[in-house]
Amino acid sequence: MAVDAATVRKVARLARIAVPEEALEPMAQEISGILQWIEQLAEVDTDGVEPMTSAVAAVLPLREDVVTDGGYVDKVVLNAPKTVDGFFIVPKVVE
């Protein structure tokens, strides 16, 4: 897929990115090269290859899901400037 300067100009305008006129053609060539490389990747035979989340096989450590020490609301909110019924009161940041 070839990208021309007009396409780069349109995408830059839609993305609200200022691209100087003299940079449009080199950028179009660079984007075209990237897209050609992606098309090459599509030709790779991946049948029988399992998806993986990491290049290194690792087992995540698990812990038992149990209730831990807690229930100290008074101690938790002790240094809070404002609280109501055990909840922190914070200033409004969105009008």
N, C-alpha and C positions, 0 to 999 in steps of 0.2 A: 504494500500500500504506500503510495507516494503522497506526501503532504507538500502543498505549495505555500507560498508566502501569504496568499489570500486566506487560506485556512488558519494559518498561525495568527494572522491579524484578527480574524473573527473570534478565535478561541481566547486570545489575549483580551479582546474587548469584553467578551462574556465573563471572563475571570477578573475583570477590572485590573489588569496588569498592564503597565505602560511598557511597551516594547518599541525601541527606536526603529525607524524605517530601515536603516542599514543593517539591523540585526535580524530582520524577518527571514531573509533567504538562508543565512547560515543556520538559523534555528530550524527552519523547515527541513534542511538537509539532515541535521542532527536527529530530529524526530523521525524522519523517514528511516534512518539507519537503525534507530531503536526498534521501530515497528518491524523492520526486516528481520532483526535478531529474534524478536518475539515469534514471528512466523516460522523461523527455523526451529524454535523450541516446540512448536505445535507438531512438527514432523517426527519428534522422538517417540519411539514405541514404548509406552508405559504399561502395556498389558502385563498383569501379574505382579506389578510393583505395588506393595501396600503403602498407603499414606502413612506418614510419620510426623511426629511433632518435634523431633529433634534428631540430629545426626548421630547422637550417642544414646544407646539404650540405657534408660535409667528407670528405677522404680521409685515412685514418690513415697516418702515416709508418711504413714498414716497414724493418727492418734485416736484413741477411743473417744467417742462423742458422749461425754458425761458433763453434768453440771459441775462447775468449779466454784471455788470460794467467791462469794459475792453477797449482794443484799445489804451493802453498807451505804445506802443513799445519803445518809447524813454526813458521812466522812467524805464521800465523793464531791458533794456540793458545798463543803465547808468553806472553801476559799472563793467561791463564785460570788461576784458582786451582786447578782440578783437571781433569785430562784422563786419558783411557785410550785408547790406540791412535788418537790424533788426534781424539777426540771430546770435547766439553765434558761435564763431569759437573755436574749441577745438583741441588739438593736436591729431595726428593720433596714435592709440594704437595698430593697427594690420598692419603688413607689408604685 
